[in-house]
Amino acid sequence: MPERTRYRDRHIGPDAAELARMLAKVGGGASLEEFIAKAVPAAIRAAAPPALPPLAGAPEGAGALGEERARAELERFAARNGAHRPMLGLGFYASVMPAAVRRLMLENPAWYSAYTPYQSEISQGRLALLLAFQTMIADLCGLDMANASLLDEASAGAEAMMLLRRTCKDDGRRVFLVDADSHPQNIDVLRTRAAPCGVEIRLCAAAEDFAAGAADAFGAYFSYPGSSGRLADWRETVARLREDGVPAVMCADPLALLLLVPPGELGAAVAVGSAQRFGLPLGAGGPHAGFIAFEAGYARQAPGRIVGVSKDRQGRMAFRLALQTREQHIRRDRATSNICTAQALPAMLAAAYAIHHGADGLRAIAARVHLHAAGLATALRAGGKCQLRHEEFFDTVSFEHPDAAGAVAAAAAAGYDIRVAGEVVSISCDETTTEADLEKIAAACGGEWQGLPATADLPAALRRAKPALPHRVFSQNASEHAFMRLLRRLAHKDIALDRSMIPLGSCTMKLNAAAAMEPLSDARWNGQHPFAPAERLRGMNELSDDLGAMLLSVTGFDAVSFQPNAGSQGEYAGLLAIRGWHRERGDEERRVCLVPASAHGTNPASAVMAGMEVVSLESDAEGGVDLDDLRAKAAAAGGRLAALMLTYPSTCGIYNDSLAEACRIVHEAGGQVYMDGANLNALVGVALPGELGPDVMHINLHKTFCIPHGGGGPGAGPIVCKKHLAPHLPGHPGAPEGGRRDGAVSAAPLGSGMLLAVSWAYMRMMGAAGLRAATGTAVLAANYMAKVLGERYGMAYASSSGWCAHEFVLDLREFKKSAGVTVEMVAKRLIDMGFHAPTVSFPRPDTLMIEPAESESLAEIDRFCEALLRIRAEIEKVAAGAWPQDDNPLANAPHPAADLLEGWEGRPYSAAEAAYPLPWLKEDKYWPPVGFVDQVFGDRNLRCALAPDEEI
Ligand SMILES: *Cc1c(COP(=O)(O)O)cnc(C)c1O
């Protein structure tokens, strides 16, 4: 068989000849194995890659699968899922992703392989679509602003709760009043979040309960419609609460909001929910775009990312992430949330669904869903067996049935999953429901089908008066040509992995293979409701079990939870496990969490969410924990020490040697060690972190294990832990883990179940040896680049071994002094050369952190190095005085084409020098659509939605 047909040879960029050249350049020995022995310290190195568990039912054992074999196995998993139609509701509804959205976006790397839009100039396309999402959510909710997505509906509710807590001026108000008719998982996620922060969740069944609790409450939460489907008019209750100083959150269904009075008009200050039913597959729970909308006064305290409108240097309208000063990477333990990776791609898909259907189309879909529910209610009444629980509903009909279990069984026999709780049966209609479906379900429940009614009216007081989504973007792109060209035009503005390498330190931008992405479009794989009976989820659960076993074998831990939807949520869940373990041992007061100053901003932000008190630690020269400082601070904390959070290899990209000793010190002091696993791409297959001391760790599947970044999400942040912490992993009311029904951190038990197929395919196609080769190559590529660039740039951190791990940090401080050139200018100048910048100013200001990962060929790596070396030469010219400090290709970068056409006479550098600084750019040039984007202007003139007449 010719070599190139192995998947690993497609995943790993450099071929044998390129590897040899890289090894020679760094003095790495004759083979990748020799190099690994040199670069990875013996103290952590595994002699051979840990074997992967054999694949159940596969005759050939654990060998790496080829693409065709992997596809066959994935189809086997998909086929073992059930094909029933889920009408269970609970925040998850079948929907139809239009073919145009699927083919042009979900299956298009221009959209899914992009990074979070921190570099606004190369992100105008995805920022525009996220702005359309915000516009849509804010308008549907009748509130001033919305953010660019949260992780899911349940956690969005928890974020809203904490937003109201933070902004409440009376610290004595500690109660959050919660509508008892809310989805159970939403209530449980609120409880999990409330407990460590001293907040009490009080369930309210009626208006009187809300009134009775108002004096102690800082906020109230309503479900609109309720979990039972009931549509209550909460207007008066909300108004009275507001008079008592208690603002309200409404958890709303965005499809219903096309027809209903928006939460803002009902008096709610905040609205949350999920955009899932806007064309996103059920996916066994996700990924789905959670949302939050709010009154303008909350903007500076709101969680997550907000896209805002600003202008570029030439005054052109330009988009960028607004109010970044609220975020964890700046505010750390005082951040408004720990959200880093959110749900950008699902949010963009939902916006595209709305653009595709247009406002009229969406209204028609919503009206039909309601009509179907009304038809079902009529049939159930006519049968005389069922007693409807409420007459006012949007899509969900709940009723008492003399033999509820029998009705559910009869519906299942007819191919439908419906919800039952005691004697009450609930059935939710959705976009896919047909009259034929309703007829069969009605029969199963003892109803008599009467045909669809001609019309169905919502309660008069709750009917939306002002039509939703009057914006041009939701009416001008209904023809498929217009829609296709809109998406092409937007995608063309951006740099994603389909254009060039994205060497973002700490973010591990590697190949998202087409073969691994295939299951995401397969209805048998992505169509499962997270709370369907277990037999419908057989394939899903078998795949997640197999992936879990593989992750445990490559990390050396004992137990896994897939619930957290991003690394940051993994941190939160892992720290809660540590907290639970301490509490069980009677150590309630252990709340001090030591976090190195070099840690990622999510670490301290997560610690605060878990009710811990952050104490900052010094780092040593290699970015490891300063052991003397650790000893001192652990001693100072004494019996209050809860945990140490550390990143290994350090965020400076060095295999520092303090790990084992740091863990020993903390364990002896009675604490636990949380390891941030974002840098696992330096360890998989060469070291087992679970055997080196840490007790619990998150894994960013969207970094190390190839789930695409999606322009800022989805992510998946499973946690792995040692045996003693396993009983403290999150439980879930919908699918108890080890009997645990509480402690949920996400809406769904598997987090985003459908995504797990991507990481599964990656691991199975690489095999154990392939994973080790990937890590070795990633580390070699980083050392190669460090060697090439180190000849002209200074390193921010010196490694005592002389080797870096999978990333390294350049120090650009001196150029500020010598040439007035900042790291930001360098980042923008890379855009002129067609590249996304490395990570800027993390873990230290004025630095660039570079991580090539293993999927880039040497040719591409060399091209990137050439760009940075060219920039170095330009800096030299400025330093030498050949170009003025305020007028040179760096200071003016990036250069949009339109700016080169006029006014160049008398400039110190030519238009050609501006646009074509390297020869290969003449072949393939990326043109930034806007110049340098003004952050300050946008924050001063905050605008986070499109005007009705604006185009994107
Ligand atoms: C990416 C990252 C995180 C946060 O992970 P998300 O999945 O974005 O929430 C935490 N720590 C480090 C070091 C990271 O690089």
PDBQT file of the ligand as one rigid body, heavy atoms in Angstrom, charges set to zero:
ROOT
HETATM    1  C1  LIG A1001      -7.954  27.753  25.461  1.00  0.00    +0.000 C 
HETATM    2  C2  LIG A1001      -7.468  27.759  26.838  1.00  0.00    +0.000 A 
HETATM    3  C3  LIG A1001      -8.366  27.714  27.915  1.00  0.00    +0.000 A 
HETATM    4  C4  LIG A1001      -9.862  27.885  27.777  1.00  0.00    +0.000 C 
HETATM    5  O1  LIG A1001     -10.477  26.917  27.029  1.00  0.00    +0.000 OA
HETATM    6  P1  LIG A1001     -11.842  27.203  26.267  1.00  0.00    +0.000 P 
HETATM    7  O2  LIG A1001     -12.149  25.915  25.635  1.00  0.00    +0.000 OA
HETATM    8  O3  LIG A1001     -11.594  28.295  25.297  1.00  0.00    +0.000 OA
HETATM    9  O4  LIG A1001     -12.859  27.608  27.276  1.00  0.00    +0.000 OA
HETATM   10  C5  LIG A1001      -7.830  27.612  29.189  1.00  0.00    +0.000 A 
HETATM   11  N1  LIG A1001      -6.499  27.567  29.383  1.00  0.00    +0.000 NA
HETATM   12  C6  LIG A1001      -5.603  27.636  28.367  1.00  0.00    +0.000 A 
HETATM   13  C7  LIG A1001      -4.144  27.589  28.660  1.00  0.00    +0.000 C 
HETATM   14  C8  LIG A1001      -6.070  27.743  27.055  1.00  0.00    +0.000 A 
HETATM   15  O5  LIG A1001      -5.203  27.836  26.048  1.00  0.00    +0.000 OA
ENDROOT
TORSDOF 0
